[in-house]
């Protein structure tokens, strides 16, 4: 018979990443995110600005507002 120590706290199993519709943090367009940490859409990721690591500039959100 196995016992568990009294100090051991049961933990939840890690949840699998579930695809979800999110808003891009750069251009604010909605896109299908494949995991919880994906917050930039593929269109923005494929831009030269993103690939070169260039900043957006002061107060720019990338959507022309």
N, C-alpha and C positions, 0 to 999 in steps of 0.2 A: 504494500500500500504506500502510495506516495503522498507526501504532505508538502504544503507550501508555507514558507515563513510568514508570520503575522505582519511583517513589514512590507511584504510584496503587494503592490497595488495592481489590480487588473487594468490592463490598458486596451484601448480599442485597436483593432487591426488597421493598418494604414489603408486609406482609401485609394483606389486606383484613379488615375487621372481620367476625367470624363470630358470629352469634347463639349465645348460650350460656346455660345455666341457672346462675344465680348466687344468692347469698343477700343479701338486702337488708341494708344496713349499719344501717338504722334499726329495722326490726321483725323482722329475721332470717328472714322468710318467703322461700321460693324463688320466683324469677320468671324469665321469659325475657328476658335482657338482649340488646339489639339491637347493642351495640358495647362495646368493652373498658372504656370509662370509665363505663358506666351501672351504678351500684351501688345505686341507690335505686329501689324498685318504684314502679309507677304509682299504687298505692293511697296510699302515703306522700306522693308528690309532689302528689297531689290534695287532701291534708289542709290545713286552714286553717293549722295550725302550720307546715308546710313552706312554704306560699305566703307567709306573713308573716315568715318567717325567724326564728321563735322557737326558742331553744335547747331541747333536750330536758330539761335540768335535770341536777343532779349525779347521776351514776351511772345515770341512766335509759336503758334501751335501747329503750323504746317498746313492750315486750311485756309489761309488768306484773310482771316478775320482781324 
